[in-house]
Amino acid sequence: MVDENRVSGAARDAFGRVQEAAGNLTGDSRMQARGMYNQAQGSTENMLGQLGDCIREQPLTSVLIGAGIGYVLGRLRIL
């Protein structure tokens, strides 16, 4: 099962690529910037979807990794 964030992220990334290309073609820097923004947002959504898929497929591993990261961050706190 694919997370819906992955689907919407891929769609937003593709739209951003088209938008950036159209901005390049017309010389519209605002459209180029919006395209790059949509690409970044789409990539982020896709990564969140991948994370959700990983957690669903391997919940114990995910909990252990989260606990390890929390432990390390707790040990690094600044006094």
C-alpha positions, 0 to 999 in steps of 0.5 A: 500500500502506497501512502497518499503523501507519496502520490501527492508529493510526486504530483506536486514535484512534477507540476513544479518541474513543468512550472519551472520549465515554463518560467524558464521558457517565458523568462518569468522568474516568479514562475520559476521560483514557484516551480522550485518551491513546488518541487521542494514541497513535493519532495518533502511530501514524498519523503514523509510518505516513504517514512510512513510506509517504513513505519507501517512495514517495520514498526519495531525497527522504527521505534528502536531507531526513534528511541536511539535518536531520542537518547542521543539528543538527550545526551547532547543537551546543553547545560 
